[in-house]
Amino acid sequence: MKPGTFLRIHRWIALAFAPLLLIQALTGALILFREPLAQMIDPAAMTRQSNPGTQPAPVSTLLDSVHHSFPTMRITRLFMPSNADAAAFAQLSGAQGEVRYASVDPGNAHVLASGPIWRFPIEAALQIHYRLLGDWLGIAIVALNGLALFLIGASGVKHWWPGRGRIIASLKVRRSLPSRIKLRLYHRSAGAIASILVLFSAITGLLLAAADLPLGPSPTAPIRTTSLSDDQIDSAIALLHDRLPQAHVRDIRFATDGTLAVNLFADEAGPRAVDVVSIDATAPSIDGVLKSRENPALWLTVLPLHAGDSFGLPGRLLLMIEALALIFLCISGPLQWWRSRSSRPGTKK
C-alpha cells in the first residue's frame, strides 16, 4: 500500500462525517447521565411534585390524565418513574404519524409538561443519538456513522503507529512549536489516546443500530384495533403483580389489539436487563413471560457496554471523557485541514 494511504482514508472519511460524529458525541455525552440530568435541567417537568410517600395513582388514571391533554392521540408507551422523585413519561402517536410526549406526576396524575420532542431536551438528545429523530432511515444513517467512525479510528491508528517502543514519545507535544503544528499534534495525540474507546463505541454502536434495521417488508395484514377501558388496564396490571409480586415495572407498551408488553427491571441479570411480560388486557390473561437471560435480543448485551453501565460510574465517566475527546477531534480535524489548504501557495484568501 502506498505511503499516506491510511492518512487519506482517515482524512476524507473524517471530513465527510465530522458533522454527524459531532452530533453523536454531543448527544452521547448528554444521555450518559440521562435521568438525573433531565431532572436538573427541567425539574418542574421531570420531578415528582406530590409526596413520594403517597400511594401511586393507578396506571389507568395516569393514562386518562395524559389523554385529556391530547384527546385525538393514542398512548403507545408509558415509562414508569425510575426513582422515588421522578415523573412518569408517556409517548403518544397521532393519525398522521405525529408524536407527542407528556410527563406525569405518578402520585396525583397531574400532567407536568407536554408537547413535541423539543419540550424534553434530554429525550430529544436520546432520539437524535439513536435514530436522528427518524425511522429506519435515521437508524441506517447512524449505523453508517458507526462504520465510518470505526474506519476513521482504525486508519488513524494505523497511520500514527510509531512502534511499540516509541508510543509515549510520539504523544508528546513541544510547547515551542507554532500553534498550527501544535493543533495537528494535539489532534494526533488525542486521537491515539482515545482510539481504543472510540473503536469500542463504534463497534457497539454499529451493532445496536444494525440490529434494529428492518430485514424485510413490513407486514401488511390488517391489525385489529381494540380500545381498553380503565378497568381492563388496571385489572391487567393487578394480574401482573399477583403473578409476579416483586415486579418493578420499567415501561408498558400499548398495542392496538389490546395487548400490553410490560418490561420489568431485571437487575439481577445485569444493567439494562428486562423481563418481558405479554398480557392480553381484554381477558385479562398473561400470555407469556420472557426472562432476560433467555431473551436473544442483541441490545440486552450490547447496550450496557455501549452506555458504560456494565462498568458502573467509572465506565460512564470514561465514556464522558471519550465523548469530549471526540468533540475536540471533530472540530480540530476539519480546522487543521482548512488551515492547511489556506496556507498553500496560490490559495485564495
TIVEX-16983 format. One record per residue: residue in one letter; x, y, z of N, C-alpha, C in turn. Coordinates in steps of 0.001 Angstrom, whole numbers, plus 500000, padded with zeros to 6 digits. Layout:
! TIVEX-16983
residuo	n.X	n.Y	n.Z	ca.X	ca.Y	ca.Z	c.X	c.Y	c.Z
A	X	Y	Z	X	Y	Z	X	Y	Z
...
END
This chain:
! TIVEX-16983
residuo	n.X	n.Y	n.Z	ca.X	ca.Y	ca.Z	c.X	c.Y	c.Z
M	500848	498806	500000	500000	500000	500000	500883	501244	500000
K	500507	502249	499210	501318	503446	499069	501385	504223	500376
P	502542	504901	500611	502641	505737	501819	501565	506819	501829
G	500984	507045	502958	499960	508078	503092	498550	507615	502777
T	498406	506332	502370	497060	505842	502020	496129	505878	503224
F	496617	505417	504361	495770	505407	505555	495426	506826	506001
L	496353	507749	505808	496067	509147	506149	494966	509697	505256
R	495030	509385	503966	493990	509870	503057	492627	509268	503382
I	492620	507962	503689	491360	507329	504090	490810	508017	505335
H	491671	508189	506315	491285	508835	507578	490742	510244	507332
R	491459	511014	506526	491098	512423	506328	489762	512584	505631
W	489560	511882	504530	488363	512148	503734	487100	511563	504367
I	487219	510419	504998	486043	509896	505707	485711	510810	506885
A	486743	511269	507607	486519	512148	508761	485890	513467	508348
L	486352	514033	507258	485778	515303	506798	484315	515126	506381
A	484004	513995	505764	482635	513761	505300	481681	513548	506469
F	482159	512892	507532	481270	512512	508628	481446	513369	509873
A	482327	514365	509841	482579	515173	511041	481313	515788	511642
P	480406	516384	510838	479191	516967	511456	478345	515919	512185
L	478142	514746	511560	477347	513701	512212	478045	513157	513452
L	479353	512982	513363	480094	512478	514517	480053	513475	515666
L	480080	514755	515346	479983	515782	516383	478626	515712	517078
I	477562	515533	516291	476218	515402	516860	476143	514173	517759
Q	476704	513053	517295	476674	511821	518089	477464	511976	519386
A	478590	512665	519319	479400	512858	520525	478680	513751	521527
L	478066	514836	521055	477357	515760	521948	476158	515080	522597
T	475336	514407	521789	474148	513754	522351	474541	512569	523225
G	475599	511860	522842	476056	510746	523664	476509	511199	525042
A	477186	512345	525091	477616	512880	526385	476412	513245	527250
L	475360	513794	526629	474178	514204	527386	473432	513017	527992
I	473327	511923	527256	472488	510819	527724	473241	509831	528610
L	474540	510049	528834	475267	509175	529758	474662	509241	531160
F	474171	510427	531529	473524	510607	532827	472122	511172	532568
R	471374	510465	531752	470122	510949	531191	469101	511389	532236
E	468770	510521	533176	467672	510809	534092	468011	511920	535095
P	469152	511860	535803	469458	512979	536713	469663	514294	535979
L	470211	514237	534771	470414	515468	534008	469084	516070	533580
A	468129	515223	533183	466803	515716	532803	466119	516402	533983
Q	466253	515813	535175	465642	516427	536366	466344	517724	536750
M	467639	517800	536506	468377	519016	536836	468044	520148	535866
I	467930	519835	534580	467654	520855	533569	466228	521375	533675
D	465266	520474	533906	463855	520864	533912	463143	520183	535084
P	463421	520614	536311	462824	519942	537474	461305	520020	537502
A	460716	521106	536987	459256	521233	537005	458584	520161	536162
A	459258	519717	535100	458656	518734	534203	459038	517315	534544
M	460205	517100	535110	460718	515743	535270	460820	515271	536718
T	460400	516100	537672	460476	515729	539082	459085	515633	539677
R	458843	514597	540434	457542	514394	541092	457258	515533	542054
Q	456049	516092	541983	455662	517203	542851	454899	516737	544085
S	454213	515597	543986	453459	515079	545122	454403	514377	546103
N	453890	514100	547285	454685	513444	548314	455088	512036	547847
P	456395	511725	547794	456821	510390	547342	456263	509256	548188
G	455831	509562	549402	455308	508513	550270	453857	508170	550003
T	453173	508948	549173	451766	508675	548899	451606	507485	547959
Q	450444	506887	547994	450140	505738	547143	450153	506164	545675
P	450841	505441	544791	450862	505832	543374	449488	505706	542735
A	449215	506589	541811	447941	506553	541098	447898	505321	540196
P	446706	504750	539958	446589	503612	539037	447066	503985	537641
V	447541	502996	536898	448028	503248	535549	446937	503881	534685
S	445700	503415	534829	444604	503976	534023	444404	505455	534309
T	444611	505880	535553	444457	507294	535908	445555	508133	535243
L	446766	507605	535213	447852	508302	534519	447534	508451	533028
L	447023	507378	532442	446703	507409	531016	445572	508387	530724
D	444545	508385	531570	443427	509312	531374	443894	510757	531447
S	444778	511042	532378	445279	512397	532541	446031	512846	531296
V	446868	511969	530761	447603	512299	529538	446649	512454	528364
H	445657	511573	528302	444703	511608	527183	443922	512917	527149
H	443661	513515	528301	442961	514803	528331	443784	515900	527661
S	445110	515778	527726	445963	516770	527068	446019	516563	525557
F	445872	515320	525107	445919	515003	523672	444766	514063	523344
P	443539	514562	523294	442375	513686	523145	442298	512940	521819
T	442985	513420	520782	442899	512762	519476	444060	511801	519222
M	444922	511633	520208	446107	510808	520010	446036	509544	520870
R	446819	508544	520461	446841	507258	521164	448135	507114	521950
I	448025	506716	523211	449213	506492	524033	449830	505153	523633
T	451091	505197	523233	451768	503981	522772	452711	503401	523815
R	453203	504258	524717	454182	503755	525692	454161	504621	526940
L	454294	503995	528078	454337	504710	529348	455543	504213	530145
F	456469	505137	530426	457617	504815	531268	457266	505167	532703
M	457400	504193	533574	457133	504431	534980	458333	505129	535625
P	458131	505780	536785	459240	506512	537415	460420	505598	537716
S	461617	506094	537428	462823	505309	537672	463285	505393	539119
N	462849	506420	539836	463183	506555	541250	462037	507268	541959
A	462133	507411	543269	461008	507902	544076	460586	509315	543726
D	461507	510159	543267	461147	511551	542997	461047	511863	541511
A	461027	510843	540659	460944	511056	539217	459502	511047	538742
A	459290	511585	537543	457970	511607	536923	457812	510414	535992
A	456571	510038	535740	456286	509074	534676	456353	509813	533351
F	456543	509060	532261	456747	509701	530957	455998	508921	529893
A	455137	509605	529137	454286	508948	528146	454637	509398	526737
Q	454506	508464	525803	454678	508762	524380	453353	508517	523674
L	452971	509430	522786	451701	509332	522082	451921	509424	520583
S	450977	508852	519828	451056	508870	518372	449737	509338	517793
G	449822	510160	516740	448625	510671	516085	448323	509955	514785
A	447179	510254	514203	446738	509571	512989	447653	509858	511805
Q	448311	511015	511800	449193	511399	510703	450655	511070	510994
G	450894	510295	512047	452259	509916	512385	452971	510869	513319
E	452284	511927	513742	452910	512872	514664	453087	512227	516036
V	454134	512640	516737	454452	512068	518045	454524	513182	519076
R	453915	512956	520224	453963	513916	521321	454353	513179	522603
Y	454738	513960	523611	455213	513393	524866	454595	514154	526026
A	454520	513489	527169	453992	514134	528377	454645	513519	529599
S	454997	514356	530563	455467	513862	531855	454322	513994	532854
V	454200	512999	533720	453056	512915	534625	453540	512649	536036
D	452931	513342	537004	453228	513067	538407	452618	511714	538759
P	453425	510751	539201	452881	509410	539467	452002	509336	540711
G	452022	510390	541541	451210	510371	542749	449817	510918	542531
N	449713	512127	541953	448396	512760	541751	447944	512751	540299
A	448769	512199	539395	448430	512060	537967	448307	513393	537246
H	448853	514468	537800	448842	515748	537101	449881	515740	535976
V	449484	516222	534811	450439	516361	533713	451365	517530	534029
L	452654	517255	534100	453635	518278	534474	454095	519088	533268
A	454225	518430	532124	454636	519105	530892	454236	518238	529719
S	454001	518857	528574	453630	518097	527391	454012	518881	526150
G	454161	518173	525054	454496	518827	523803	455332	517940	522907
P	455918	518501	521857	456777	517732	520956	458091	517363	521639
I	458916	516644	520926	460153	516132	521496	461047	517243	522032
W	461006	518424	521401	461895	519510	521813	461517	520075	523176
R	460317	519751	523662	459945	520185	525016	460763	519444	526058
F	461320	518302	525683	462096	517482	526612	463491	517273	526004
P	464419	518192	526255	465705	518198	525540	466537	516936	525701
I	466518	516310	526872	467330	515106	527035	466714	513942	526273
E	465392	513873	526241	464735	512857	525420	465034	513100	523949
A	465071	514380	523538	465428	514709	522160	466848	514245	521857
A	467776	514448	522804	469160	514002	522609	469218	512488	522421
L	468415	511757	523189	468379	510300	523070	467887	509877	521691
Q	466808	510495	521224	466247	510133	519923	467170	510528	518770
I	467870	511644	518913	468843	512043	517896	469993	511041	517861
H	470499	510678	519032	471644	509773	519104	471293	508400	518532
Y	470081	507961	518765	469683	506614	518368	469218	506534	516919
R	468419	507513	516477	467820	507398	515146	467717	508728	514407
L	468397	509767	514879	468364	511088	514230	466933	511590	514071
L	466094	511264	515051	464687	511664	515075	463888	511083	513905
G	464435	510078	513223	463742	509491	512088	463293	508079	512367
D	463005	507346	511283	462601	505945	511421	463774	505072	510998
W	463537	504108	510138	464598	503186	509753	465721	503891	509015
L	465403	504966	508265	466442	505688	507533	467404	506368	508510
G	466853	506951	509583	467713	507555	510595	468615	506520	511250
I	468073	505329	511533	468876	504262	512131	469969	503815	511163
A	469635	503753	509863	470621	503354	508855	471771	504355	508786
I	471438	505644	508883	472493	506669	508860	473373	506555	510099
V	472758	506281	511250	473530	506097	512481	474454	504878	512348
A	473956	503787	511732	474790	502610	511516	475964	502941	510598
L	475687	503685	509523	476749	504100	508611	477754	504994	509326
N	477254	505835	510218	478118	506706	511008	479048	505881	511905
G	478509	504801	512491	479329	503921	513313	480421	503236	512507
L	480076	502801	511288	481078	502191	510416	482157	503205	510051
A	481726	504428	509755	482689	505479	509414	483623	505760	510589
L	483074	505810	511797	483902	506061	512980	484925	504949	513170
F	484530	503718	512924	485475	502610	513033	486609	502762	512019
L	486270	503075	510769	487294	503239	509731	488213	504425	510038
I	487636	505502	510554	488445	506670	510923	489422	506311	512037
G	488906	505631	513066	489762	505258	514187	490854	504285	513781
A	490491	503254	513013	491463	502236	512615	492526	502822	511689
S	492115	503615	510702	493085	504203	509768	493967	505227	510460
G	493393	505977	511411	494188	506953	512147	495266	506286	512981
V	494904	505205	513667	495885	504475	514483	496958	503858	513597
K	496540	503288	512465	497497	502662	511551	498487	503689	511017
H	498001	504867	510665	498897	505913	510155	499829	506416	511243
W	499310	506549	512472	500111	507122	513567	501108	506139	514147
W	500823	504842	514137	501566	503860	514925	503084	504030	514781
P	503768	504369	515880	505206	504654	515820	506093	503458	516147
G	505501	502363	516523	506277	501220	517008	506152	501113	518517
R	506251	499888	519021	505970	499634	520426	506851	500449	521369
G	508078	500683	521024	508987	501362	521934	508927	502869	521884
R	508135	503426	520990	508121	504886	520817	506748	505500	521051
I	505841	504772	521681	504467	505254	521852	504419	506513	522709
I	505049	506477	523894	504996	507612	524807	505638	508842	524180
A	506795	508663	523567	507495	509797	522955	506678	510419	521832
S	505946	509590	521080	505186	510113	519935	503953	510896	520359
L	503562	510779	521617	502375	511504	522098	502713	512888	522637
K	503986	513171	522826	504386	514453	523411	504273	515575	522383
V	503936	516769	522881	503830	517963	522034	504677	519070	522665
R	505688	519533	521939	506567	520578	522465	505864	521925	522446
R	505968	522658	523530	505308	523959	523633	505880	525001	522689
S	507111	524830	522262	507776	525835	521428	507318	525805	519972
L	506541	524795	519609	506114	524667	518219	505070	525719	517863
P	504972	526094	516573	503914	527028	516145	502525	526456	516443
S	501569	527330	516637	500225	526896	517023	499585	525986	515987
R	499862	526233	514702	499264	525402	513654	499762	523964	513758
I	501055	523809	514029	501624	522470	514152	501164	521817	515454
K	501073	522618	516525	500611	522059	517795	499188	521542	517685
L	498327	522238	516939	496955	521769	516757	496953	520395	516102
R	497778	520209	515087	497852	518907	514421	498356	517830	515369
L	499341	518150	516176	499899	517169	517096	498940	516866	518247
Y	498234	517890	518715	497220	517639	519746	496128	516725	519197
H	495743	516959	517947	494736	516111	517304	495245	514669	517219
R	496484	514519	516794	497081	513190	516685	497132	512482	518037
S	497597	513188	519050	497760	512562	520363	496420	512236	521004
A	495453	513171	520905	494127	512914	521472	493473	511723	520787
G	493627	511644	519463	493051	510517	518738	493699	509197	519110
A	495011	509209	519280	495710	507972	519651	495303	507507	521039
I	495228	508444	521985	494875	508081	523364	493445	507552	523454
A	492540	508189	522699	491119	507816	522778	490757	506690	521826
S	491708	506185	521049	491386	505274	519951	490698	503992	520416
I	491137	503426	521514	490536	502165	521972	489066	502371	522321
L	488776	503458	523052	487386	503741	523413	486559	504099	522182
V	487151	504846	521257	486438	505236	520036	486070	503998	519222
L	487010	503082	519062	486722	501859	518313	485681	501006	519031
F	485761	500967	520357	484781	500234	521156	483380	500812	520951
S	483247	502140	521026	481944	502778	520827	481444	502593	519405
A	482354	502646	518440	481955	502475	517042	481383	501087	516803
I	482056	500064	517335	481600	498686	517115	480276	498427	517824
T	480173	498814	519101	478924	498563	519836	477776	499391	519276
G	478050	500637	518887	477001	501465	518294	476531	500911	516963
L	477459	500418	516152	477105	499817	514864	476254	498574	515062
L	476604	497748	516036	475813	496549	516316	474397	496906	516749
L	474264	497923	517611	472935	498321	518091	472073	498838	516943
A	472650	499691	516097	471868	500264	515003	471529	499214	513954
A	472511	498390	513590	472271	497375	512559	471217	496366	512996
A	471180	496047	514295	470208	495073	514796	468780	495588	514681
D	468595	496903	514621	467249	497476	514558	466811	497825	513141
L	467669	497558	512156	467276	497824	510775	466300	496752	510298
P	465232	497139	509595	464276	496141	509099	464929	495237	508060
L	464691	493932	508161	465295	492969	507247	464372	492605	506094
G	463169	493124	506112	462216	492794	505064	461050	493753	505087
P	460078	493570	504201	458920	494460	504173	458081	494336	505427
S	457446	495434	505811	456568	495432	506971	455327	494604	506691
P	454758	493968	507701	453549	493169	507482	452401	494051	507017
T	451615	493505	506077	450508	494274	505515	449151	493751	505963
A	449135	492741	506799	447860	492184	507256	447124	493206	508108
P	445797	493274	508004	445050	494234	508808	445227	493977	510299
I	445299	495034	511070	445516	494942	512513	444205	495232	513235
R	443839	494316	514135	442623	494511	514927	442849	495639	515926
T	441897	496546	516009	442011	497681	516923	441013	497511	518062
T	441519	497592	519286	440691	497423	520470	440951	498567	521440
S	439883	499179	521925	440019	500226	522944	439833	499589	524315
L	440768	499849	525211	440708	499266	526542	440067	500234	527517
S	439257	499705	528414	438667	500513	529470	439655	500645	530623
D	439368	501578	531525	440216	501745	532707	440264	500464	533523
D	439110	499810	533667	439068	498570	534456	439927	497480	533828
Q	439909	497374	532512	440711	496358	531845	442209	496607	532046
I	442601	497872	531948	444022	498195	532131	444463	497899	533560
D	443690	498374	534521	444067	498158	535923	443998	496687	536304
S	443053	495954	535736	442963	494515	536011	444181	493787	535446
A	444651	494219	534278	445829	493597	533678	447071	493841	534530
I	447210	495071	535031	448366	495380	535879	448263	494648	537219
A	447056	494553	537757	446859	493816	539013	447198	492332	538833
L	446815	491772	537692	447137	490375	537404	448655	490180	537348
L	449339	491144	536745	450803	491081	536670	451416	491024	538074
H	450950	491893	538967	451523	491934	540312	451098	490724	541154
D	449931	490162	540853	449538	488933	541543	450444	487767	541154
R	450761	487712	539852	451611	486626	539361	453074	486842	539741
L	453518	488108	539700	454917	488438	539988	454947	489544	541042
P	454807	489190	542316	454670	490191	543390	455856	491153	543488
Q	457048	490725	543104	458237	491567	543209	458494	492378	541941
A	457557	492358	541023	457782	493026	539742	457939	494535	539921
H	458948	495091	539256	459181	496536	539228	459088	496971	537773
V	457973	497624	537420	457688	497948	536024	458599	499070	535538
R	459250	498804	534414	460069	499832	533757	459232	500642	532776
D	458509	499938	531897	457647	500638	530933	456610	499677	530396
I	455566	500261	529816	454456	499491	529260	454213	499961	527835
R	454163	499017	526917	453817	499324	525520	452364	498893	525279
F	451592	499769	524638	450177	499515	524399	449962	499250	522913
A	449649	498018	522570	449378	497668	521181	447924	497981	520840
T	447650	498106	519551	446296	498455	519121	445307	497311	519288
D	445819	496075	519472	444913	494926	519587	444536	494617	521026
G	444904	495507	521965	444519	495302	523352	445530	494534	524178
T	446703	494256	523623	447735	493562	524391	448741	494573	524947
L	449339	494203	526059	450351	495025	526710	451664	494252	526723
A	452750	494938	526411	454091	494375	526566	454740	495139	527704
V	454914	494476	528832	455413	495129	530034	456867	494721	530258
N	457744	495708	530305	459149	495457	530620	459374	495647	532113
L	459923	494626	532743	460210	494675	534172	461720	494767	534386
F	462136	495589	535329	463549	495648	535670	464016	494261	536110
A	465176	493841	535602	465766	492556	535988	467214	492809	536367
D	467397	493555	537444	468741	493978	537841	469660	492797	538128
E	469093	491684	538565	469932	490526	538885	470600	489947	537649
A	470046	490264	536450	470613	489758	535198	471602	490725	534577
G	471759	491907	535178	472713	492874	534654	472069	494218	534389
P	472888	495247	534165	472359	496577	533878	471567	496590	532576
R	470481	497319	532566	469573	497452	531420	468774	496181	531140
A	468965	495142	531919	468239	493896	531664	466767	494056	532025
V	465899	493442	531210	464461	493476	531472	463861	492105	531219
D	462857	491770	532025	461990	490626	531741	460753	491173	531036
V	460304	490492	529994	459174	490969	529195	457949	490104	529462
V	456863	490759	529861	455611	490057	530134	454570	490502	529116
S	453974	489538	528417	452909	489825	527450	451558	489563	528103
I	450680	490575	528066	449375	490475	528727	448273	490794	527725
D	447296	489926	527653	446074	490220	526900	445123	490921	527862
A	445025	492252	527724	444232	493027	528677	442740	492854	528472
T	442321	492273	527357	440889	492084	527119	440350	490904	527921
A	441215	490017	528396	440747	488820	529119	440476	489072	530606
P	441437	489528	531463	442868	489625	531140	443559	488289	531404
S	444695	488100	530709	445475	486887	530920	446919	487166	530530
I	447837	486485	531187	449247	486620	530860	449589	485594	529793
D	450006	486069	528635	450288	485181	527515	451693	484594	527578
G	452601	485280	528240	453955	484749	528297	454873	485642	529099
V	455934	485036	529641	456969	485765	530369	458313	485369	529775
L	459035	486342	529250	460340	486088	528663	461408	486675	529583
K	462151	485785	530238	463189	486211	531150	464357	486813	530371
S	465030	487768	531004	466124	488459	530338	467209	487490	529874
R	467535	486517	530699	468617	485581	530361	468242	484670	529185
E	466956	484577	528890	466513	483748	527773	466199	484574	526534
N	466311	485895	526649	465956	486785	525551	467136	486919	524593
P	466948	486571	523308	468074	486631	522366	468359	488033	521832
A	467581	489041	522229	467758	490390	521690	469185	490890	521940
L	469842	491340	520868	471243	491747	520954	471440	492959	521859
W	470451	493869	521903	470637	495104	522642	470806	494859	524143
L	470250	493761	524651	470375	493482	526077	471829	493267	526495
T	472636	492771	525576	474053	492565	525852	474887	493775	525467
V	474581	494370	524319	475446	495412	523762	475181	496788	524372
L	473908	497115	524638	473595	498456	525141	474298	498778	526461
P	474333	497874	527450	475064	498214	528683	476544	498494	528439
L	477118	497844	527443	478515	498106	527095	478653	499465	526430
H	477779	499736	525480	477843	500997	524732	477599	502201	525644
A	476695	502043	526619	476347	503142	527524	477245	503221	528748
G	478142	502252	528917	479042	502261	530058	478468	501674	531324
D	477220	501215	531289	476572	500701	532501	477232	499430	533023
S	477839	498659	532131	478483	497412	532556	479656	497657	533499
F	480166	498876	533493	481336	499205	534304	481010	500228	535387
G	479711	500470	535623	479302	501380	536687	479667	502821	536400
L	479752	503618	537456	480073	505035	537323	481423	505264	536645
P	482485	504505	536964	483754	504714	536252	483619	504540	534742
G	482790	503572	534321	482591	503360	532892	481928	504545	532220
R	480909	505107	532865	480230	506260	532278	481131	507489	532258
L	481934	507655	533301	482872	508789	533327	483929	508637	532231
L	484375	507415	532005	485351	507172	530950	484759	507479	529582
L	483511	507101	529379	482843	507412	528114	482596	508905	527969
M	482395	509606	529075	482262	511058	529019	483566	511692	528521
I	484695	511192	529019	485990	511682	528555	486165	511388	527064
E	485748	510187	526649	485831	509843	525228	484982	510794	524385
A	483759	511097	524855	482878	511996	524114	483512	513377	523971
L	484113	513882	525032	484770	515181	524974	485953	515142	524013
A	486705	514030	524031	487826	513894	523102	487334	513859	521661
L	486225	513169	521429	485679	513079	520076	485167	514437	519602
I	484586	515205	520504	484160	516563	520148	485364	517394	519707
F	486452	517300	520484	487681	518019	520117	488202	517567	518758
L	488204	516265	518502	488717	515729	517248	487857	516165	516061
C	486532	516189	516271	485616	516594	515185	485785	518056	514807
I	486275	518866	515739	486490	520292	515468	487919	520543	514990
S	488905	519941	515658	490307	520211	515332	490705	519617	513984
G	490136	518455	513612	490489	517840	512336	490128	518719	511145
P	488833	519083	510972	488488	519974	509862	489192	521325	509940
L	489423	521821	511162	490087	523117	511306	491513	523056	510787
Q	492261	522037	511138	493640	521955	510656	493687	521688	509158
W	492692	520935	508640	492613	520736	507194	492384	522063	506482
W	491487	522890	507029	491191	524190	506430	492410	525108	506496
R	493110	525090	507621	494312	525908	507742	495380	525468	506755
S	495493	524168	506572	496484	523642	505636	496173	524077	504211
R	494911	524036	503831	494517	524484	502494	494746	525971	502310
S	494426	526754	503353	494552	528203	503256	495997	528646	503154
S	496932	527842	503685	498335	528229	503685	499080	527791	502415
R	498396	527049	501540	499059	526610	500311	499285	527791	499371
P	500412	527793	498651	500660	528872	497671	499582	528904	496606
G	499109	530071	496290	498105	530237	495254	496680	530093	495730
T	496490	529743	497020	495129	529616	497555	494538	530983	497797
K	493318	531201	497325	492662	532477	497519	492259	532653	498957
K	492432	533860	499498	492065	534158	500878	491034	535271	500896
END
